[in-house]
Amino acid sequence: MGRSTQVREGAHTMGGKTASITKEVSRDVEDIKFIFDGEVAGATIAEATSPYRPTASEQQSLYRQETLIRALDIAGSVAILFLAMLPMLVVTLLVRIFSSGTILYRQKRVGKDGRIFTLYKFRTMVNNAEEHTGPVWAAEDDPRVTSIGRVLRRTRLDELPQLFNVLWGDMSLVGPRPERPHFVKQHRALQGIRLTVRPGLTGLAQVRSYYNLKPRHKTKYDYLYIRKRCLLLNLYILLQTVPVIFSKKGW
């Protein structure tokens, strides 16, 4: 598949049908560069999405890396939960005081190998936000977001309950963000290679750009991450996530 064909397909898959969207995808994705031992600098869409069949030795290496990544997930989530106990208690009280409804928000998401799991977050929207609209993409300045919810989103404190998802093995600290079954069924770009690893709390898309990066762009970063996934890369992304949180990029 040629580069221009892939760009057009990506735009069509995510609902983009105009030439301007095609150019935007091309500009933002074709020259994706992130420095990790210089291995993938200048990686293109073709390199990120082309079929990948690891050799036997590579499969053994991948297994070792996944074991190390899982160990990092368990140790990291336990450590963060211990440090975040007080902030989580404060958030629980704030959500209860400033917003009527449940404290935790539960939502079905698609995990590794297409398995459906329940994701937990502190509720940031009004209760029953999608009762009349059905599943929709969240947007900046979304009127459904409560006043305290907006603060939680900007500080990422609403994501803390997902550390339990990491402990249970539904998620990883690093990986593509998990999507809802409704959108995974709709968009082919959210299927395939993207479901070969556990979804994560943070990912390459989140540290290389804004959290409100368009979905069609996020998938390209996800492809690049999956092709080079290893313990050191996960540590790199986790370290890069800290300044992103404090800079309050996105929403």
LUMDOMAR-846123 format. One line per field, with one value per residue (C-alpha): x, y, z; residue number from 1. Coordinates in steps of 0.02 Angstrom, whole numbers, plus 32768, in hexadecimal, padded with zeros to 4 digits. Each point is the difference from the previous one (the first is absolute). Example, Ala and Ser with C-alpha at 12.3 -4.5 7.8 and 13.67 -1.06 7.14 Angstrom:
2
px c(8267, 8045)
py c(7F1F, 80AC)
pz c(8186, 7FDF)
i c(1, 2)
END
This chain:
251
px c(8000, 8048, 8018, 7F79, 7F86, 801F, 7FE6, 7F5A, 7FCB, 802B, 7F9B, 7F6B, 8007, 7FF3, 7F78, 806A, 7FCE, 804E, 80A7, 8030, 7FF3, 8069, 8088, 7FF7, 8016, 808F, 8059, 7FEB, 8020, 8078, 8090, 7FDD, 80A6, 8028, 80AF, 801C, 80B2, 7FE6, 7FA5, 7F5C, 802A, 7FA8, 7F89, 7F72, 7F4F, 8038, 8083, 7F85, 7F6F, 8056, 7FE6, 8079, 802E, 8087, 8080, 8010, 808D, 7F9C, 7F6A, 806B, 803D, 7F4E, 7FCB, 808C, 7FD4, 7F47, 8030, 806A, 7F77, 7F81, 8076, 8011, 7F42, 7FE6, 808C, 7FD7, 7F45, 8017, 807D, 7F93, 7F64, 805E, 8038, 7F55, 7F96, 7FE7, 7FDE, 7F83, 7FA5, 7FF9, 7FBF, 7F7A, 7FC2, 8004, 7F9D, 7F80, 7FF0, 7FFD, 7FA6, 7F68, 800E, 807E, 80B5, 804B, 7FD6, 7FFC, 8009, 801C, 80A2, 8059, 80A2, 8086, 7FC2, 7F58, 7FD0, 7F7F, 8026, 7FB9, 8069, 7FF6, 8015, 7FC9, 7F61, 8020, 7F5B, 7F4E, 7FA7, 7FBB, 805B, 7FDA, 7F4E, 7FB9, 8095, 8046, 80BD, 805A, 80B6, 802B, 802F, 8058, 7F88, 7F83, 7F66, 7FE4, 80A0, 7FE3, 8065, 8063, 800B, 805B, 8084, 8012, 8018, 8085, 8063, 7FDD, 7FC3, 7F63, 806E, 8044, 7F7E, 8042, 8098, 7F8F, 7FE0, 80BD, 8010, 7F75, 8058, 7F7D, 8078, 80B7, 8051, 8031, 7FA2, 7F7A, 7F6F, 7F6D, 7F6A, 7F49, 7FB5, 7F8C, 8092, 806E, 7F76, 7FEB, 80B7, 8077, 8096, 7FD2, 8007, 808C, 80B0, 7FBD, 7FAF, 809C, 803D, 7FAD, 7FBA, 805A, 7FEA, 8075, 8051, 806F, 7F72, 7FE8, 80B7, 8025, 7F6C, 7F66, 7F86, 7F77, 805B, 7F81, 7FDA, 8040, 80A8, 800C, 7FF3, 809E, 8064, 7FB7, 803D, 80B0, 7FFF, 7FC6, 8089, 8088, 7FAD, 807C, 8025, 8077, 7F85, 7F77, 8073, 8027, 7F47, 7FD8, 8088, 7FC3, 7F4E, 802D, 8025, 7F68, 7F90, 804A, 7FF9, 7F44, 7FFF, 7F5A, 7F65)
py c(8000, 80A9, 8090, 806E, 7F6F, 7FE1, 80B7, 8001, 7F5F, 8044, 809D, 7F9B, 7F85, 8089, 805B, 8084, 801C, 80A4, 8028, 8070, 7F6E, 7F93, 8086, 8015, 7F46, 7FFB, 8093, 7FC4, 7F47, 7FDF, 8055, 7FC2, 8000, 7FCF, 7FDD, 7F57, 7FCB, 804A, 7F62, 8047, 80B4, 802E, 7F6C, 800B, 7FBE, 7F72, 7FC7, 800E, 7FA1, 7F81, 7F46, 7FC7, 7F49, 7FEC, 7F75, 7F79, 805D, 80A2, 7FA6, 7FC9, 80B1, 8042, 7F84, 803A, 80B5, 7FE0, 7FAA, 8096, 8079, 7FA2, 8006, 80BC, 8011, 7FA7, 8058, 80AA, 7FFA, 7FC7, 808D, 8085, 7FC4, 800C, 80B2, 8031, 7FC2, 80AE, 8058, 7F78, 8019, 80BC, 7FE5, 7F8A, 8086, 8089, 7F99, 7FD8, 80B6, 8059, 7F83, 7F92, 7F4B, 7F75, 8023, 7F7F, 7FF5, 7F52, 7FE3, 7F6A, 8009, 7F8D, 7FB5, 7F89, 7F84, 8058, 7FCD, 8073, 8041, 8083, 809E, 806C, 80BC, 8088, 8046, 80A6, 8014, 801A, 7F61, 7F9C, 8074, 7F94, 7FD3, 8061, 8007, 7F50, 7FE4, 809C, 8038, 8073, 80AF, 8098, 8076, 7F70, 8047, 7F57, 8013, 8040, 808E, 7F89, 7F86, 807F, 8013, 7F44, 7FEB, 8086, 7FB5, 7F4B, 7FD7, 7FB3, 7F74, 7FC3, 7F74, 7FB0, 7FCB, 7F75, 7FCE, 7FF4, 7F93, 7F8C, 7FEB, 8059, 808E, 802F, 80A1, 8022, 7FD3, 803E, 804F, 7F86, 8028, 7FD6, 7F6B, 8074, 805E, 7F66, 7FB0, 80A0, 8022, 7F80, 8068, 7FD6, 7F45, 7F8C, 8026, 807C, 7F71, 7F93, 8055, 8036, 80B2, 807E, 8092, 8065, 7FE6, 8043, 8069, 8055, 802E, 8033, 8075, 8041, 7F8F, 8042, 7FC4, 7FC7, 7F43, 7FE0, 804A, 7FA0, 7F5A, 8025, 8021, 7F60, 7F9B, 8045, 7FD9, 7F4C, 7FDD, 8038, 7FD0, 7FD0, 8024, 8091, 8053, 7FF0, 8050, 808B, 8023, 7FFD, 807F, 806D, 7FF7, 8062, 80A8, 7FE6, 7FF4, 809A, 8065, 7FD7, 7FE0, 7FD1, 7FEC)
pz c(8000, 7FCF, 8075, 7FB2, 7FFF, 80B9, 802B, 7FA1, 8053, 80AC, 7FE0, 7FBE, 8091, 8081, 7FA1, 7FA8, 7F4B, 7FCE, 7FAF, 8092, 8079, 7F8D, 7FFB, 80BD, 801E, 7F84, 8050, 80B4, 7FE7, 7F6F, 8059, 80B0, 805B, 80B1, 803E, 8050, 7FDF, 7F53, 7FC9, 7FC0, 7FD7, 7F60, 8004, 7F83, 7FF9, 7F8F, 807F, 808F, 7FB1, 7F90, 802C, 8087, 801D, 8086, 7FF1, 8085, 8058, 7FF8, 804C, 8093, 8017, 7FF7, 8086, 8073, 7FE2, 8025, 80A3, 8033, 7FCC, 806A, 8096, 7FE6, 7FF6, 80A6, 805E, 7FB4, 801E, 80B5, 8020, 7FAF, 805C, 80A5, 7FDA, 7FBC, 8091, 804A, 7F58, 7FD3, 80A5, 7FE0, 7F4F, 8042, 8077, 7F7B, 7F82, 8086, 8038, 7F57, 7F92, 801A, 7FCD, 8012, 802E, 7F8B, 7F48, 7FB6, 7F46, 7F8F, 7F9C, 7F86, 803E, 7FC1, 7F7E, 7FFB, 80B1, 8050, 80AE, 8077, 800D, 809C, 800D, 8075, 7FB2, 7FA8, 7FA2, 8038, 8032, 7F6D, 7F86, 7F67, 802C, 7F6D, 7F8A, 8003, 7FF1, 7FC0, 7FFE, 8091, 7FC9, 8044, 805D, 8008, 805A, 8054, 8067, 80B0, 804E, 806F, 7F6F, 7F96, 8087, 8012, 7F45, 7FF3, 8091, 7FC6, 80B0, 7FB5, 7FB9, 80A7, 801A, 7F60, 8066, 8041, 7F4B, 7FEC, 809B, 7FC3, 7F59, 7F96, 7FD9, 8000, 803D, 7F4B, 7F62, 7F88, 805A, 800D, 7F93, 8014, 7FA3, 7F9F, 7FB1, 7FE8, 7F9A, 7F9A, 7FD7, 7FB7, 8039, 80B4, 7FDF, 7FC6, 803F, 807F, 8062, 8009, 80A0, 80A1, 7FFA, 806D, 8077, 7F93, 7F58, 7F78, 7FB9, 80A8, 8019, 7F4D, 7FEC, 8058, 805A, 7F8C, 7F64, 7F7F, 8008, 7F4F, 8031, 80A5, 7FA6, 7F9C, 809E, 804A, 7F6A, 8016, 80BA, 7FE8, 7F80, 807B, 80A5, 8089, 80B7, 7FDE, 7F8A, 8084, 8082, 7F85, 7FE1, 80BB, 8022, 7F71, 8044, 809D, 7FAA, 7F8F, 809A, 8052, 7F5E, 7FFB, 7F46, 7FB3, 806A)
i c(1, 2, 3, 4, 5, 6, 7, 8, 9, 10, 11, 12, 13, 14, 15, 16, 17, 18, 19, 20, 21, 22, 23, 24, 25, 26, 27, 28, 29, 30, 31, 32, 33, 34, 35, 36, 37, 38, 39, 40, 41, 42, 43, 44, 45, 46, 47, 48, 49, 50, 51, 52, 53, 54, 55, 56, 57, 58, 59, 60, 61, 62, 63, 64, 65, 66, 67, 68, 69, 70, 71, 72, 73, 74, 75, 76, 77, 78, 79, 80, 81, 82, 83, 84, 85, 86, 87, 88, 89, 90, 91, 92, 93, 94, 95, 96, 97, 98, 99, 100, 101, 102, 103, 104, 105, 106, 107, 108, 109, 110, 111, 112, 113, 114, 115, 116, 117, 118, 119, 120, 121, 122, 123, 124, 125, 126, 127, 128, 129, 130, 131, 132, 133, 134, 135, 136, 137, 138, 139, 140, 141, 142, 143, 144, 145, 146, 147, 148, 149, 150, 151, 152, 153, 154, 155, 156, 157, 158, 159, 160, 161, 162, 163, 164, 165, 166, 167, 168, 169, 170, 171, 172, 173, 174, 175, 176, 177, 178, 179, 180, 181, 182, 183, 184, 185, 186, 187, 188, 189, 190, 191, 192, 193, 194, 195, 196, 197, 198, 199, 200, 201, 202, 203, 204, 205, 206, 207, 208, 209, 210, 211, 212, 213, 214, 215, 216, 217, 218, 219, 220, 221, 222, 223, 224, 225, 226, 227, 228, 229, 230, 231, 232, 233, 234, 235, 236, 237, 238, 239, 240, 241, 242, 243, 244, 245, 246, 247, 248, 249, 250, 251)
END
